[in-house]
Amino acid sequence: TLLVAGEIEAHSDKTGDNKHNAFQFEPMVGYQWDKNWAAGLVLGVGSEKRENPPAAEQKTSNFKVGAFVRYT
């Protein structure tokens, strides 16, 4: 059985002149080869931006790769 799952998250807020925006995308694919066993891969990308005047704008990006094994 092929497993497909994931998460998408977006966030934005503003308080006075301070602004914060974030985005994250994490798809997951796997394979269940037995009644109880499954394994797969998780990938993730995201970004975040903060504006806090008079400080400089801050931007960050992230990337992740992971594996999972599950027994149920």
N, CA, C, O and CB atoms as a CASP TS submission, in Angstrom:
PFRMAT TS
TARGET T0000
AUTHOR 0000-0000-0000
METHOD Language model
MODEL 1
PARENT N/A
ATOM      1  N   THR     1       0.835  -1.177   0.000  1.00  0.00           N
ATOM      2  CA  THR     1       0.000   0.000   0.000  1.00  0.00           C
ATOM      3  C   THR     1       0.883   1.246   0.000  1.00  0.00           C
ATOM      4  O   THR     1       1.834   1.337   0.776  1.00  0.00           O
ATOM      5  CB  THR     1      -0.952  -0.005   1.212  1.00  0.00           C
ATOM      6  N   LEU     2       0.573   2.180  -0.851  1.00  0.00           N
ATOM      7  CA  LEU     2       1.299   3.438  -0.919  1.00  0.00           C
ATOM      8  C   LEU     2       0.688   4.423   0.067  1.00  0.00           C
ATOM      9  O   LEU     2      -0.531   4.594   0.102  1.00  0.00           O
ATOM     10  CB  LEU     2       1.279   4.012  -2.356  1.00  0.00           C
ATOM     11  N   LEU     3       1.526   5.068   0.866  1.00  0.00           N
ATOM     12  CA  LEU     3       1.080   6.064   1.832  1.00  0.00           C
ATOM     13  C   LEU     3       1.481   7.448   1.346  1.00  0.00           C
ATOM     14  O   LEU     3       2.629   7.662   0.959  1.00  0.00           O
ATOM     15  CB  LEU     3       1.671   5.782   3.236  1.00  0.00           C
ATOM     16  N   VAL     4       0.554   8.377   1.363  1.00  0.00           N
ATOM     17  CA  VAL     4       0.827   9.766   0.985  1.00  0.00           C
ATOM     18  C   VAL     4       0.176  10.665   2.037  1.00  0.00           C
ATOM     19  O   VAL     4      -1.016  10.543   2.319  1.00  0.00           O
ATOM     20  CB  VAL     4       0.285  10.092  -0.466  1.00  0.00           C
ATOM     21  N   ALA     5       0.967  11.562   2.606  1.00  0.00           N
ATOM     22  CA  ALA     5       0.453  12.477   3.617  1.00  0.00           C
ATOM     23  C   ALA     5       1.285  13.744   3.568  1.00  0.00           C
ATOM     24  O   ALA     5       2.183  13.867   2.736  1.00  0.00           O
ATOM     25  CB  ALA     5       0.483  11.837   5.040  1.00  0.00           C
ATOM     26  N   GLY     6       1.000  14.667   4.435  1.00  0.00           N
ATOM     27  CA  GLY     6       1.812  15.876   4.482  1.00  0.00           C
ATOM     28  C   GLY     6       1.139  16.982   5.243  1.00  0.00           C
ATOM     29  O   GLY     6       0.058  16.824   5.811  1.00  0.00           O
ATOM     30  N   GLU     7       1.823  18.122   5.234  1.00  0.00           N
ATOM     31  CA  GLU     7       1.344  19.274   5.964  1.00  0.00           C
ATOM     32  C   GLU     7       1.728  20.541   5.220  1.00  0.00           C
ATOM     33  O   GLU     7       2.846  20.666   4.720  1.00  0.00           O
ATOM     34  CB  GLU     7       1.903  19.288   7.393  1.00  0.00           C
ATOM     35  N   ILE     8       0.797  21.473   5.151  1.00  0.00           N
ATOM     36  CA  ILE     8       1.062  22.800   4.602  1.00  0.00           C
ATOM     37  C   ILE     8       0.639  23.803   5.670  1.00  0.00           C
ATOM     38  O   ILE     8      -0.470  23.734   6.200  1.00  0.00           O
ATOM     39  CB  ILE     8       0.295  23.041   3.230  1.00  0.00           C
ATOM     40  N   GLU     9       1.533  24.731   5.976  1.00  0.00           N
ATOM     41  CA  GLU     9       1.229  25.719   7.008  1.00  0.00           C
ATOM     42  C   GLU     9       1.610  27.100   6.502  1.00  0.00           C
ATOM     43  O   GLU     9       2.689  27.289   5.940  1.00  0.00           O
ATOM     44  CB  GLU     9       1.973  25.395   8.332  1.00  0.00           C
ATOM     45  N   ALA    10       0.728  28.056   6.701  1.00  0.00           N
ATOM     46  CA  ALA    10       1.009  29.449   6.373  1.00  0.00           C
ATOM     47  C   ALA    10       0.570  30.296   7.561  1.00  0.00           C
ATOM     48  O   ALA    10      -0.471  30.048   8.171  1.00  0.00           O
ATOM     49  CB  ALA    10       0.279  29.893   5.048  1.00  0.00           C
ATOM     50  N   HIS    11       1.377  31.292   7.875  1.00  0.00           N
ATOM     51  CA  HIS    11       1.112  32.125   9.041  1.00  0.00           C
ATOM     52  C   HIS    11       1.506  33.562   8.721  1.00  0.00           C
ATOM     53  O   HIS    11       2.554  33.814   8.126  1.00  0.00           O
ATOM     54  CB  HIS    11       1.880  31.603  10.288  1.00  0.00           C
ATOM     55  N   SER    12       0.654  34.498   9.124  1.00  0.00           N
ATOM     56  CA  SER    12       0.954  35.907   8.920  1.00  0.00           C
ATOM     57  C   SER    12       0.312  36.714  10.039  1.00  0.00           C
ATOM     58  O   SER    12      -0.856  36.508  10.369  1.00  0.00           O
ATOM     59  CB  SER    12       0.457  36.390   7.530  1.00  0.00           C
ATOM     60  N   ASP    13       1.072  37.630  10.618  1.00  0.00           N
ATOM     61  CA  ASP    13       0.482  38.532  11.605  1.00  0.00           C
ATOM     62  C   ASP    13       1.198  39.874  11.585  1.00  0.00           C
ATOM     63  O   ASP    13       2.334  39.993  11.127  1.00  0.00           O
ATOM     64  CB  ASP    13       0.541  37.914  13.014  1.00  0.00           C
ATOM     65  N   LYS    14       0.500  40.877  12.094  1.00  0.00           N
ATOM     66  CA  LYS    14       1.044  42.229  12.135  1.00  0.00           C
ATOM     67  C   LYS    14       0.613  42.871  13.447  1.00  0.00           C
ATOM     68  O   LYS    14      -0.570  42.873  13.790  1.00  0.00           O
ATOM     69  CB  LYS    14       0.569  43.076  10.906  1.00  0.00           C
ATOM     70  N   THR    15       1.588  43.418  14.179  1.00  0.00           N
ATOM     71  CA  THR    15       1.328  44.153  15.412  1.00  0.00           C
ATOM     72  C   THR    15       2.061  45.482  15.297  1.00  0.00           C
ATOM     73  O   THR    15       3.289  45.524  15.374  1.00  0.00           O
ATOM     74  CB  THR    15       1.788  43.341  16.690  1.00  0.00           C
ATOM     75  N   GLY    16       1.319  46.559  15.116  1.00  0.00           N
ATOM     76  CA  GLY    16       1.952  47.856  14.885  1.00  0.00           C
ATOM     77  C   GLY    16       2.741  47.820  13.590  1.00  0.00           C
ATOM     78  O   GLY    16       2.199  47.483  12.538  1.00  0.00           O
ATOM     79  N   ASP    17       4.038  48.170  13.664  1.00  0.00           N
ATOM     80  CA  ASP    17       4.907  48.115  12.488  1.00  0.00           C
ATOM     81  C   ASP    17       5.583  46.763  12.330  1.00  0.00           C
ATOM     82  O   ASP    17       6.258  46.539  11.325  1.00  0.00           O
ATOM     83  CB  ASP    17       5.954  49.197  12.568  1.00  0.00           C
ATOM     84  N   ASN    18       5.427  45.856  13.285  1.00  0.00           N
ATOM     85  CA  ASN    18       6.067  44.538  13.235  1.00  0.00           C
ATOM     86  C   ASN    18       5.231  43.569  12.400  1.00  0.00           C
ATOM     87  O   ASN    18       4.026  43.427  12.607  1.00  0.00           O
ATOM     88  CB  ASN    18       6.271  43.978  14.661  1.00  0.00           C
ATOM     89  N   LYS    19       5.894  42.910  11.457  1.00  0.00           N
ATOM     90  CA  LYS    19       5.223  41.944  10.588  1.00  0.00           C
ATOM     91  C   LYS    19       5.962  40.617  10.650  1.00  0.00           C
ATOM     92  O   LYS    19       7.189  40.583  10.755  1.00  0.00           O
ATOM     93  CB  LYS    19       5.149  42.463   9.125  1.00  0.00           C
ATOM     94  N   HIS    20       5.203  39.516  10.585  1.00  0.00           N
ATOM     95  CA  HIS    20       5.786  38.176  10.604  1.00  0.00           C
ATOM     96  C   HIS    20       5.015  37.306   9.620  1.00  0.00           C
ATOM     97  O   HIS    20       3.792  37.199   9.712  1.00  0.00           O
ATOM     98  CB  HIS    20       5.756  37.560  12.044  1.00  0.00           C
ATOM     99  N   ASN    21       5.721  36.682   8.678  1.00  0.00           N
ATOM    100  CA  ASN    21       5.138  35.776   7.694  1.00  0.00           C
ATOM    101  C   ASN    21       5.942  34.486   7.692  1.00  0.00           C
ATOM    102  O   ASN    21       7.172  34.516   7.742  1.00  0.00           O
ATOM    103  CB  ASN    21       5.110  36.421   6.273  1.00  0.00           C
ATOM    104  N   ALA    22       5.244  33.344   7.635  1.00  0.00           N
ATOM    105  CA  ALA    22       5.935  32.056   7.598  1.00  0.00           C
ATOM    106  C   ALA    22       5.153  31.093   6.712  1.00  0.00           C
ATOM    107  O   ALA    22       3.929  31.167   6.608  1.00  0.00           O
ATOM    108  CB  ALA    22       6.105  31.472   9.030  1.00  0.00           C
ATOM    109  N   PHE    23       5.898  30.183   6.074  1.00  0.00           N
ATOM    110  CA  PHE    23       5.307  29.160   5.219  1.00  0.00           C
ATOM    111  C   PHE    23       6.110  27.879   5.372  1.00  0.00           C
ATOM    112  O   PHE    23       7.340  27.922   5.413  1.00  0.00           O
ATOM    113  CB  PHE    23       5.266  29.619   3.731  1.00  0.00           C
ATOM    114  N   GLN    24       5.433  26.740   5.456  1.00  0.00           N
ATOM    115  CA  GLN    24       6.098  25.443   5.587  1.00  0.00           C
ATOM    116  C   GLN    24       5.324  24.414   4.764  1.00  0.00           C
ATOM    117  O   GLN    24       4.095  24.378   4.818  1.00  0.00           O
ATOM    118  CB  GLN    24       6.195  25.003   7.089  1.00  0.00           C
ATOM    119  N   PHE    25       6.041  23.569   3.995  1.00  0.00           N
ATOM    120  CA  PHE    25       5.453  22.506   3.186  1.00  0.00           C
ATOM    121  C   PHE    25       6.220  21.224   3.468  1.00  0.00           C
ATOM    122  O   PHE    25       7.432  21.171   3.258  1.00  0.00           O
ATOM    123  CB  PHE    25       5.483  22.861   1.660  1.00  0.00           C
ATOM    124  N   GLU    26       5.524  20.178   3.947  1.00  0.00           N
ATOM    125  CA  GLU    26       6.174  18.918   4.318  1.00  0.00           C
ATOM    126  C   GLU    26       5.402  17.716   3.774  1.00  0.00           C
ATOM    127  O   GLU    26       4.523  17.189   4.456  1.00  0.00           O
ATOM    128  CB  GLU    26       6.301  18.814   5.846  1.00  0.00           C
ATOM    129  N   PRO    27       5.722  17.275   2.549  1.00  0.00           N
ATOM    130  CA  PRO    27       5.087  16.060   2.034  1.00  0.00           C
ATOM    131  C   PRO    27       5.758  14.807   2.611  1.00  0.00           C
ATOM    132  O   PRO    27       6.931  14.829   2.983  1.00  0.00           O
ATOM    133  CB  PRO    27       5.150  16.034   0.491  1.00  0.00           C
ATOM    134  N   MET    28       4.995  13.730   2.677  1.00  0.00           N
ATOM    135  CA  MET    28       5.499  12.455   3.181  1.00  0.00           C
ATOM    136  C   MET    28       4.983  11.349   2.260  1.00  0.00           C
ATOM    137  O   MET    28       3.798  11.310   1.929  1.00  0.00           O
ATOM    138  CB  MET    28       5.055  12.211   4.674  1.00  0.00           C
ATOM    139  N   VAL    29       5.877  10.457   1.853  1.00  0.00           N
ATOM    140  CA  VAL    29       5.492   9.287   1.060  1.00  0.00           C
ATOM    141  C   VAL    29       6.101   8.050   1.707  1.00  0.00           C
ATOM    142  O   VAL    29       7.196   8.095   2.269  1.00  0.00           O
ATOM    143  CB  VAL    29       5.956   9.428  -0.434  1.00  0.00           C
ATOM    144  N   GLY    30       5.374   6.958   1.615  1.00  0.00           N
ATOM    145  CA  GLY    30       5.863   5.718   2.204  1.00  0.00           C
ATOM    146  C   GLY    30       5.195   4.522   1.575  1.00  0.00           C
ATOM    147  O   GLY    30       4.337   4.650   0.703  1.00  0.00           O
ATOM    148  N   TYR    31       5.602   3.364   2.031  1.00  0.00           N
ATOM    149  CA  TYR    31       5.069   2.112   1.520  1.00  0.00           C
ATOM    150  C   TYR    31       4.818   1.169   2.688  1.00  0.00           C
ATOM    151  O   TYR    31       5.696   0.965   3.527  1.00  0.00           O
ATOM    152  CB  TYR    31       6.036   1.473   0.489  1.00  0.00           C
ATOM    153  N   GLN    32       3.626   0.598   2.743  1.00  0.00           N
ATOM    154  CA  GLN    32       3.293  -0.400   3.757  1.00  0.00           C
ATOM    155  C   GLN    32       3.356  -1.759   3.079  1.00  0.00           C
ATOM    156  O   GLN    32       2.495  -2.086   2.261  1.00  0.00           O
ATOM    157  CB  GLN    32       1.872  -0.137   4.399  1.00  0.00           C
ATOM    158  N   TRP    33       4.370  -2.554   3.413  1.00  0.00           N
ATOM    159  CA  TRP    33       4.601  -3.815   2.737  1.00  0.00           C
ATOM    160  C   TRP    33       4.041  -5.012   3.495  1.00  0.00           C
ATOM    161  O   TRP    33       4.057  -6.132   2.984  1.00  0.00           O
ATOM    162  CB  TRP    33       6.063  -4.001   2.516  1.00  0.00           C
ATOM    163  N   ASP    34       3.558  -4.790   4.683  1.00  0.00           N
ATOM    164  CA  ASP    34       3.043  -5.852   5.530  1.00  0.00           C
ATOM    165  C   ASP    34       1.861  -5.274   6.302  1.00  0.00           C
ATOM    166  O   ASP    34       1.648  -4.061   6.296  1.00  0.00           O
ATOM    167  CB  ASP    34       4.154  -6.417   6.499  1.00  0.00           C
ATOM    168  N   LYS    35       1.099  -6.128   6.959  1.00  0.00           N
ATOM    169  CA  LYS    35      -0.033  -5.643   7.759  1.00  0.00           C
ATOM    170  C   LYS    35       0.412  -4.640   8.824  1.00  0.00           C
ATOM    171  O   LYS    35      -0.340  -3.721   9.148  1.00  0.00           O
ATOM    172  CB  LYS    35      -0.750  -6.819   8.425  1.00  0.00           C
ATOM    173  N   ASN    36       1.618  -4.799   9.374  1.00  0.00           N
ATOM    174  CA  ASN    36       2.079  -3.974  10.487  1.00  0.00           C
ATOM    175  C   ASN    36       3.245  -3.042  10.181  1.00  0.00           C
ATOM    176  O   ASN    36       3.504  -2.129  10.965  1.00  0.00           O
ATOM    177  CB  ASN    36       2.462  -4.848  11.597  1.00  0.00           C
ATOM    178  N   TRP    37       3.948  -3.231   9.090  1.00  0.00           N
ATOM    179  CA  TRP    37       5.179  -2.475   8.826  1.00  0.00           C
ATOM    180  C   TRP    37       5.033  -1.487   7.671  1.00  0.00           C
ATOM    181  O   TRP    37       4.439  -1.795   6.638  1.00  0.00           O
ATOM    182  CB  TRP    37       6.312  -3.430   8.527  1.00  0.00           C
ATOM    183  N   ALA    38       5.587  -0.296   7.871  1.00  0.00           N
ATOM    184  CA  ALA    38       5.626   0.723   6.815  1.00  0.00           C
ATOM    185  C   ALA    38       6.924   1.519   6.970  1.00  0.00           C
ATOM    186  O   ALA    38       7.475   1.616   8.066  1.00  0.00           O
ATOM    187  CB  ALA    38       4.364   1.673   6.883  1.00  0.00           C
ATOM    188  N   ALA    39       7.401   2.082   5.869  1.00  0.00           N
ATOM    189  CA  ALA    39       8.600   2.930   5.870  1.00  0.00           C
ATOM    190  C   ALA    39       8.429   3.988   4.797  1.00  0.00           C
ATOM    191  O   ALA    39       7.683   3.802   3.835  1.00  0.00           O
ATOM    192  CB  ALA    39       9.905   2.091   5.627  1.00  0.00           C
ATOM    193  N   GLY    40       9.128   5.100   4.973  1.00  0.00           N
ATOM    194  CA  GLY    40       9.001   6.154   3.976  1.00  0.00           C
ATOM    195  C   GLY    40       9.950   7.306   4.193  1.00  0.00           C
ATOM    196  O   GLY    40      10.894   7.223   4.978  1.00  0.00           O
ATOM    197  N   LEU    41       9.682   8.379   3.485  1.00  0.00           N
ATOM    198  CA  LEU    41      10.542   9.548   3.445  1.00  0.00           C
ATOM    199  C   LEU    41       9.709  10.804   3.692  1.00  0.00           C
ATOM    200  O   LEU    41       8.581  10.921   3.213  1.00  0.00           O
ATOM    201  CB  LEU    41      11.284   9.638   2.093  1.00  0.00           C
ATOM    202  N   VAL    42      10.283  11.738   4.445  1.00  0.00           N
ATOM    203  CA  VAL    42       9.648  13.028   4.718  1.00  0.00           C
ATOM    204  C   VAL    42      10.578  14.119   4.193  1.00  0.00           C
ATOM    205  O   VAL    42      11.777  14.106   4.472  1.00  0.00           O
ATOM    206  CB  VAL    42       9.352  13.217   6.260  1.00  0.00           C
ATOM    207  N   LEU    43      10.025  15.061   3.434  1.00  0.00           N
ATOM    208  CA  LEU    43      10.780  16.202   2.932  1.00  0.00           C
ATOM    209  C   LEU    43      10.096  17.470   3.431  1.00  0.00           C
ATOM    210  O   LEU    43       8.878  17.491   3.605  1.00  0.00           O
ATOM    211  CB  LEU    43      10.876  16.184   1.365  1.00  0.00           C
ATOM    212  N   GLY    44      10.853  18.501   3.656  1.00  0.00           N
ATOM    213  CA  GLY    44      10.241  19.746   4.104  1.00  0.00           C
ATOM    214  C   GLY    44      11.015  20.965   3.620  1.00  0.00           C
ATOM    215  O   GLY    44      12.246  20.967   3.599  1.00  0.00           O
ATOM    216  N   VAL    45      10.281  21.995   3.232  1.00  0.00           N
ATOM    217  CA  VAL    45      10.865  23.278   2.868  1.00  0.00           C
ATOM    218  C   VAL    45      10.019  24.374   3.505  1.00  0.00           C
ATOM    219  O   VAL    45       8.809  24.224   3.674  1.00  0.00           O
ATOM    220  CB  VAL    45      10.945  23.451   1.312  1.00  0.00           C
ATOM    221  N   GLY    46      10.660  25.456   3.847  1.00  0.00           N
ATOM    222  CA  GLY    46       9.917  26.542   4.455  1.00  0.00           C
ATOM    223  C   GLY    46      10.689  27.843   4.433  1.00  0.00           C
ATOM    224  O   GLY    46      11.880  27.875   4.122  1.00  0.00           O
ATOM    225  N   SER    47       9.991  28.914   4.768  1.00  0.00           N
ATOM    226  CA  SER    47      10.627  30.222   4.836  1.00  0.00           C
ATOM    227  C   SER    47       9.910  31.059   5.888  1.00  0.00           C
ATOM    228  O   SER    47       8.752  30.813   6.224  1.00  0.00           O
ATOM    229  CB  SER    47      10.607  30.932   3.447  1.00  0.00           C
ATOM    230  N   GLU    48      10.630  32.049   6.396  1.00  0.00           N
ATOM    231  CA  GLU    48      10.091  32.940   7.410  1.00  0.00           C
ATOM    232  C   GLU    48      10.664  34.332   7.170  1.00  0.00           C
ATOM    233  O   GLU    48      11.835  34.482   6.820  1.00  0.00           O
ATOM    234  CB  GLU    48      10.422  32.430   8.852  1.00  0.00           C
ATOM    235  N   LYS    49       9.828  35.346   7.361  1.00  0.00           N
ATOM    236  CA  LYS    49      10.254  36.733   7.166  1.00  0.00           C
ATOM    237  C   LYS    49       9.710  37.575   8.313  1.00  0.00           C
ATOM    238  O   LYS    49       8.521  37.521   8.628  1.00  0.00           O
ATOM    239  CB  LYS    49       9.769  37.289   5.786  1.00  0.00           C
ATOM    240  N   ARG    50      10.592  38.353   8.932  1.00  0.00           N
ATOM    241  CA  ARG    50      10.204  39.255  10.018  1.00  0.00           C
ATOM    242  C   ARG    50      10.641  40.677   9.672  1.00  0.00           C
ATOM    243  O   ARG    50      11.764  40.908   9.225  1.00  0.00           O
ATOM    244  CB  ARG    50      10.829  38.801  11.373  1.00  0.00           C
ATOM    245  N   GLU    51       9.738  41.612   9.888  1.00  0.00           N
ATOM    246  CA  GLU    51      10.038  43.034   9.710  1.00  0.00           C
ATOM    247  C   GLU    51       9.753  43.725  11.038  1.00  0.00           C
ATOM    248  O   GLU    51       8.604  43.814  11.469  1.00  0.00           O
ATOM    249  CB  GLU    51       9.190  43.670   8.535  1.00  0.00           C
ATOM    250  N   ASN    52      10.806  44.210  11.677  1.00  0.00           N
ATOM    251  CA  ASN    52      10.696  44.896  12.962  1.00  0.00           C
ATOM    252  C   ASN    52      11.405  46.242  12.874  1.00  0.00           C
ATOM    253  O   ASN    52      12.524  46.382  13.367  1.00  0.00           O
ATOM    254  CB  ASN    52      11.293  44.032  14.111  1.00  0.00           C
ATOM    255  N   PRO    53      10.766  47.241  12.247  1.00  0.00           N
ATOM    256  CA  PRO    53      11.441  48.539  12.114  1.00  0.00           C
ATOM    257  C   PRO    53      11.820  49.110  13.470  1.00  0.00           C
ATOM    258  O   PRO    53      11.066  48.927  14.425  1.00  0.00           O
ATOM    259  CB  PRO    53      10.549  49.529  11.368  1.00  0.00           C
ATOM    260  N   PRO    54      12.923  49.773  13.598  1.00  0.00           N
ATOM    261  CA  PRO    54      13.850  50.180  12.535  1.00  0.00           C
ATOM    262  C   PRO    54      14.916  49.134  12.237  1.00  0.00           C
ATOM    263  O   PRO    54      15.808  49.395  11.430  1.00  0.00           O
ATOM    264  CB  PRO    54      14.520  51.475  12.911  1.00  0.00           C
ATOM    265  N   ALA    55      14.857  47.960  12.858  1.00  0.00           N
ATOM    266  CA  ALA    55      15.853  46.903  12.590  1.00  0.00           C
ATOM    267  C   ALA    55      15.704  46.408  11.153  1.00  0.00           C
ATOM    268  O   ALA    55      14.674  46.611  10.509  1.00  0.00           O
ATOM    269  CB  ALA    55      15.691  45.714  13.594  1.00  0.00           C
ATOM    270  N   ALA    56      16.739  45.764  10.678  1.00  0.00           N
ATOM    271  CA  ALA    56      16.738  45.236   9.318  1.00  0.00           C
ATOM    272  C   ALA    56      15.760  44.062   9.202  1.00  0.00           C
ATOM    273  O   ALA    56      15.475  43.371  10.180  1.00  0.00           O
ATOM    274  CB  ALA    56      18.161  44.795   8.908  1.00  0.00           C
ATOM    275  N   GLU    57      15.269  43.863   8.013  1.00  0.00           N
ATOM    276  CA  GLU    57      14.387  42.733   7.726  1.00  0.00           C
ATOM    277  C   GLU    57      15.156  41.424   7.904  1.00  0.00           C
ATOM    278  O   GLU    57      16.314  41.327   7.498  1.00  0.00           O
ATOM    279  CB  GLU    57      13.806  42.835   6.288  1.00  0.00           C
ATOM    280  N   GLN    58      14.526  40.428   8.503  1.00  0.00           N
ATOM    281  CA  GLN    58      15.165  39.123   8.724  1.00  0.00           C
ATOM    282  C   GLN    58      14.441  38.060   7.903  1.00  0.00           C
ATOM    283  O   GLN    58      13.221  37.918   7.988  1.00  0.00           O
ATOM    284  CB  GLN    58      15.157  38.746  10.241  1.00  0.00           C
ATOM    285  N   LYS    59      15.203  37.319   7.111  1.00  0.00           N
ATOM    286  CA  LYS    59      14.643  36.228   6.310  1.00  0.00           C
ATOM    287  C   LYS    59      15.400  34.946   6.622  1.00  0.00           C
ATOM    288  O   LYS    59      16.627  34.952   6.716  1.00  0.00           O
ATOM    289  CB  LYS    59      14.711  36.552   4.786  1.00  0.00           C
ATOM    290  N   THR    60      14.675  33.859   6.782  1.00  0.00           N
ATOM    291  CA  THR    60      15.304  32.552   6.976  1.00  0.00           C
ATOM    292  C   THR    60      14.593  31.529   6.093  1.00  0.00           C
ATOM    293  O   THR    60      13.408  31.662   5.790  1.00  0.00           O
ATOM    294  CB  THR    60      15.258  32.118   8.479  1.00  0.00           C
ATOM    295  N   SER    61      15.332  30.524   5.697  1.00  0.00           N
ATOM    296  CA  SER    61      14.797  29.402   4.929  1.00  0.00           C
ATOM    297  C   SER    61      15.244  28.117   5.587  1.00  0.00           C
ATOM    298  O   SER    61      16.287  28.075   6.240  1.00  0.00           O
ATOM    299  CB  SER    61      15.256  29.455   3.443  1.00  0.00           C
ATOM    300  N   ASN    62      14.456  27.066   5.415  1.00  0.00           N
ATOM    301  CA  ASN    62      14.867  25.775   5.962  1.00  0.00           C
ATOM    302  C   ASN    62      14.530  24.658   4.995  1.00  0.00           C
ATOM    303  O   ASN    62      13.658  24.789   4.135  1.00  0.00           O
ATOM    304  CB  ASN    62      14.200  25.522   7.318  1.00  0.00           C
ATOM    305  N   PHE    63      15.243  23.556   5.160  1.00  0.00           N
ATOM    306  CA  PHE    63      15.063  22.356   4.346  1.00  0.00           C
ATOM    307  C   PHE    63      15.334  21.157   5.235  1.00  0.00           C
ATOM    308  O   PHE    63      16.295  21.158   6.004  1.00  0.00           O
ATOM    309  CB  PHE    63      16.004  22.358   3.087  1.00  0.00           C
ATOM    310  N   LYS    64      14.500  20.140   5.139  1.00  0.00           N
ATOM    311  CA  LYS    64      14.767  18.950   5.932  1.00  0.00           C
ATOM    312  C   LYS    64      14.422  17.700   5.140  1.00  0.00           C
ATOM    313  O   LYS    64      13.544  17.697   4.277  1.00  0.00           O
ATOM    314  CB  LYS    64      13.978  18.987   7.246  1.00  0.00           C
ATOM    315  N   VAL    65      15.148  16.639   5.466  1.00  0.00           N
ATOM    316  CA  VAL    65      14.938  15.324   4.877  1.00  0.00           C
ATOM    317  C   VAL    65      14.968  14.330   6.020  1.00  0.00           C
ATOM    318  O   VAL    65      15.829  14.412   6.896  1.00  0.00           O
ATOM    319  CB  VAL    65      16.020  14.985   3.779  1.00  0.00           C
ATOM    320  N   GLY    66      14.045  13.402   6.018  1.00  0.00           N
ATOM    321  CA  GLY    66      14.021  12.398   7.073  1.00  0.00           C
ATOM    322  C   GLY    66      13.372  11.117   6.593  1.00  0.00           C
ATOM    323  O   GLY    66      12.684  11.095   5.572  1.00  0.00           O
ATOM    324  N   ALA    67      13.596  10.070   7.331  1.00  0.00           N
ATOM    325  CA  ALA    67      13.011   8.768   7.024  1.00  0.00           C
ATOM    326  C   ALA    67      12.210   8.306   8.233  1.00  0.00           C
ATOM    327  O   ALA    67      12.453   8.748   9.356  1.00  0.00           O
ATOM    328  CB  ALA    67      14.112   7.724   6.647  1.00  0.00           C
ATOM    329  N   PHE    68      11.261   7.421   7.996  1.00  0.00           N
ATOM    330  CA  PHE    68      10.513   6.842   9.091  1.00  0.00           C
ATOM    331  C   PHE    68      10.276   5.353   8.861  1.00  0.00           C
ATOM    332  O   PHE    68      10.188   4.887   7.725  1.00  0.00           O
ATOM    333  CB  PHE    68       9.188   7.569   9.268  1.00  0.00           C
ATOM    334  N   VAL    69      10.177   4.630   9.952  1.00  0.00           N
ATOM    335  CA  VAL    69       9.761   3.228   9.954  1.00  0.00           C
ATOM    336  C   VAL    69       8.683   3.120  11.014  1.00  0.00           C
ATOM    337  O   VAL    69       8.832   3.630  12.124  1.00  0.00           O
ATOM    338  CB  VAL    69      10.973   2.235  10.237  1.00  0.00           C
ATOM    339  N   ARG    70       7.602   2.456  10.663  1.00  0.00           N
ATOM    340  CA  ARG    70       6.478   2.378  11.590  1.00  0.00           C
ATOM    341  C   ARG    70       6.013   0.925  11.737  1.00  0.00           C
ATOM    342  O   ARG    70       5.864   0.200  10.753  1.00  0.00           O
ATOM    343  CB  ARG    70       5.312   3.274  11.108  1.00  0.00           C
ATOM    344  N   TYR    71       5.792   0.526  12.974  1.00  0.00           N
ATOM    345  CA  TYR    71       5.189  -0.761  13.287  1.00  0.00           C
ATOM    346  C   TYR    71       3.902  -0.488  14.048  1.00  0.00           C
ATOM    347  O   TYR    71       3.917   0.190  15.076  1.00  0.00           O
ATOM    348  CB  TYR    71       6.163  -1.672  14.114  1.00  0.00           C
ATOM    349  N   THR    72       2.793  -1.009  13.552  1.00  0.00           N
ATOM    350  CA  THR    72       1.512  -0.807  14.229  1.00  0.00           C
ATOM    351  C   THR    72       0.867  -2.115  14.565  1.00  0.00           C
ATOM    352  O   THR    72      -0.222  -2.138  15.140  1.00  0.00           O
ATOM    353  CB  THR    72       0.576   0.019  13.378  1.00  0.00           C
TER
END
